[in-house]
Amino acid sequence: MTHEHTGGQSGIGMTSARTRERLIQRLMEQGIRDPRVLDRIRNVPRHQFVDEAIASRAYEDTALPIGFGQTISQPYVVARMTEAVTVGGTPARVLEVGTGCGYQTAVLAPLVGRLYSIERIGPLLDKAKARVKALGIRNVSFKHADGAGGWKTQAPFDAILVAAAPHAVPKQLLEQLKDGGRLVAPIGPEGKQELLRLTRRGDQYMRERLGFVSFVPLVGGVS
């Protein structure tokens, strides 16, 4: 079995390249096609984004707890949302609502011009910043705030990715989309969430359904 040394703040020390390839194979079987997205999932060390105690499960296609009642999303969902945001090119300005542990941030950042990422839980944001920086990613701006309000001073955005589930799409986020821009978000109550992509055409929003998902709810306020 071949091993690659991951180095840095490694949770498992050594993770087998074969384990990662198995995950990539699974994502391809589930319909992930964009080679850029598959390459990011292959190369971002997911075990560095979870606690050491569960690092051995990092390359399973499953969501894992990251504390504060939050989760690191399932790799398939991260890949699906990244693909939905970056389809057809490289969006120049992208807003991410819900930095979490920073894994989705690290996967998405090299595929966009500039990424603006908002997180409401301070300790999670601090850890995410450090992890993203350690990977040499330099095109992300972070903000500690309630993400439902978006980031007005940096709007409009070519794309917005929402990594927690509101019951309905926050109007303020739709208003911060450029004409032609797209918002990708899980919408609905727990147990009945659907991943949607809304593309702005003037004051109209074209809606595409991308499958059923399970996310923590989008809640307001900062902590």
N, C-alpha and C positions, 0 to 999 in steps of 0.2 A: 504494500500500500504506500502510495506516495504521500509525503507530508510537506506542507509549506509552513514555514515559520511566520507567524503573524506579527510577532514582536509587540512593542508598545505596551499599552495598558491591557494586556491580553487576558482574557478570561479563561481560556483553555490552554494557553501556551501554544499548543500545536493544534491546528484544525486541518482535517484532511481535505485535500483538494477534491477528492472523490465525493465527499459529503456535499460539498458545494455544487458539484456537477449534477448530483442527483436532484438537488433542489431546482437547478436550471432546467433540467429535463422535465421535471414535473410542471414547471411554469409554462414551458413550451407546449406540453400536452394539454394544458388548460387554456391555451389560445394566446399567450403572450408572444408577439411576433417581432417587435422592434429590437434589433440587435444591440442598439445603444442602451436600452433599458435592461436587457438581459446581462449585458456587460457590467452595468453598475451593480446589479444584484450579486453577480459573481464576485465583484471586487471590493465591495464595501464590507468590512469585517463586522457582521451583525453581532457577534459575540461581545464586542466591545461596548455595545449599547444596552446590555442587560447586566443584572447582577451576576457575580461570579458563580453563585449557587445554581443558577439555571443556564449558565453559558453553554453547557453541553447540548442544550436543546435549541441553540440559536439558529441552526440551519434546517430545522423542521419548518414545514409550511403551516405555522400556527402563530396566533397572537400570544404574547407572554406579558405577565404583569411587570410594571416598572415603578410601582409605588404610587402613592397619592390617589389611588383608585383609577389609575390610568394604565394603558397597555401600549406595547410596541405592536404595530399592526402586522398581520400575517403578510409574509413576503409577496404572495400572489396579489393581495389587495394593493400593496405599495407599488408593485409593478403595473397593475391595471390602472391605478390613478395616475402614475407617472406617464404612462403611455397616452392616456386620455388628455393629459395636459400638454404634452409635447408633440402630439400628432402633427405631421406635416412640416416640421422644422424646429427652430429654436426660439421659443418666445422670449422677448427681450426683458420684460419686467413681470415677475410672478410673485404673488402673495401666497404664503402658506399660513393657514390659521390652525394653530395647535402644533407647536414645535415638538412637544413631548420629549422623548429621549434624544431626538435629533437624527434618527435613522432615515426617515422619509426625506428629511432635509439633505442629508449626505448623498442619498441616491439621486435626488432631483437636481441639486445645485449645478453640477457640471453640464447639465443638459439645457440650461437656461442662461440668459445674459446676466441678470441680477435677481437674486431671491431675497424677498422680505419675509421674515418669519416671526410670528407673534405667539407668545405663550403666556398664559395667565398664572401659572404656578412657578414662583421665583426659583426654588431649588432645582426644579426640573430644567428650567432654562439655563441656569448656570452650568449644569453638567453637560447639557447639549452643546452649548457654546464651546466648551473645552474639547469635547469629542470631535466636533466638526473642524475646529482649528487644528487639532492634532493630525487630522487627515490631510492637512494642507489645502483645505478649501477656503478660498478668500473672497468669494463673491456673494456672501450672505450678510444681510443686516438683520439684527435681532431686536425685538422690542418686548418688554414685559407689560402686557396690557390685555384687556378683554378683547378677544379676536372678532367677536360678532360685529364690532364697529369698524373693522378693517383698519386701514392705515391711510387716512385721507391725504396726508401731506405727500405721500408717494404715489397716489393714484393719478391717472387710471392705469390699470394692469392689463397685460395681454392674457393673463390666465390667473385664476385663483383656485387653490386646492384647499379644501376644508377637511381636516383630519379628525373631526368629531361630528356627531350627528345632531343637527337642529331638527325640530319637528317640521319646520318650513324654511325655505331659503331666506336668510336675513336680507331684507331690502337694501340695507346699507352696503352689503357686499356686491349685490347686483349693480348698484349705482356706481361702484368703483371699477367696473369692467369697461375696457375700451370697446368701441363698436367693432364687432368681429371677434371680441375676446370670449373666453370660455371659463365657466366655473364648474369644477368637479367636486361633488359633495355627496356624502351619504345622508339621505333625508328620511325622516320618519321616527316613530317611537321605537324603543327597544323591542327586538323580536320581529319588527316589520320595517326594516330599513332597506332602502333601495339606493344604489349608487346612480346618480344622475349627472349628465353633462348638459349645462345650459349655455347656449351660444347666443351672444347678443347681436341683434340686427336692429339697430336704432333703439326704439323703445319696446321691441318685441324680444322674447327669449325662446329660442328653439330648444326643445327638450328631448334628450336621448336617454334611454334607460340602459344601464350597463350591468345590471344584475343585482342580486340580493347580497347584503353584507351585514356585518355586525360590528358596531362601533360604540364607544362610550358616548353618552349624550354631550352635546355642546352646552356648557353652562356659562353663566355670566360672572362678572366680578374678577378680581385678582386676589392672589394669596401668596 
